[in-house]
Amino acid sequence: MSVESTPSMAASGVESAWDRLPPADTQRWVARRKAEVVRAVEAGLVSVAEACARYNISEEEFDSWRARMSRHGVHALKTTQLHYFEKHRRKKKAKA
C-alpha cells in the first residue's frame, strides 16, 4: 500500500505520514513547509518520488530544497534568501 493511500488517522486511528505534512494542494511554499517535506523524506516516511508527485514539483526542485537546507538551514529555504545563497555559492566557486 502506498503512503498516499494509507488510511487517515480518523479512519484507522493511526496517523499516516501525509497527515503530518502540508496538504497536496499547497500553493504557498514557505520555508517551514519545504523543511517539513525534506525532513519527511530524510526520515524515510515518504520517498522523493512520492513527495514530488504529491506536490507537483520536480526532483530538481526538491533536491534544491534539500541542498539549501543541508548547507544553510531552514532559513535558506525562504524565497527572499534564494538570491543571497546563489550569489554566495557563485563567489565560493569563483575563488576555488
N, C-alpha and C positions, 0 to 999 in steps of 0.2 A: 504494500500500500504506500503510495507516495505521501510525502509530508502534507502536500496541499489537500489531499483527500482524507486526511486524518480527521475524525470527528472532533468537533469543538468541545470545549470544556462543558458547555451546557448539556450537550447530548450524551457525553460519556463520563463526565465527572473528572476527566483528565485534561489538563491544559496542553494543547499542541504547540509546537514551535511557532506556528503562524499567529497564534493568539497573543504572543508577546512582541510581535513585530508590527511595523506600520501597515496600514491597510493596503491592499493590492492596487487601489485606485489613487494612491498618493501622488499628488501633483507638485506639492511644495516640498522640496528636499532640503530641509535644514540639516545642519551638521549632526545633531543628535540622532535623527532618523537614519542618516547614512551610517553612522557609527553602530547603531543597533543591528543593521543588516550585516555589516562587516563582522561584528562580534559573533553573530549567529552562525555565519559561515565558518569562521575560525574555530568555533566551539563544536562544529560538526552537526549542528541542529538542522541545517539545510545545506544543499550543495550550491556551488556558484551558478550552475545551470538553472536550478530551481529558482534561486533568487532573481536571476536575470529575467527569466520567463515571467515570474510573478509581477515584477516591477517594470517590465518592458524596457530594460536597459541592456546595453551591450556588455559583453565580458570585459572589453577595454575600459568602459566607464567604471565598472565595478573594480577592476584592477587599479584604476587611478585612485579610487577612494581608499582602497586597502594600502596602497603605497604611500599616499599622503598621510594617512593616519599612522602608519608604521614609522615614518620618518619624523613627523612633526606633531602627532597627536590629533585629537578630535578638532582642535582649533583650525587645523589646516583644511578641514572639510567645509568650512564656511566659504561660500561663493566669493565673498569680498576678499578673502585671503588667497584665492587661486592665483591671481596675478603676482602677488608678492612671492609666493613659493616658487612659481615658474621662473621668475626673474632671478631669484636666489639660486635655483638649480642651474640656470644657464651660466651664471657667474662662476659657480664652482667648476663646471665643465670647462670653461674657458681658461681657468687657472691650471687645470690638470694637464 
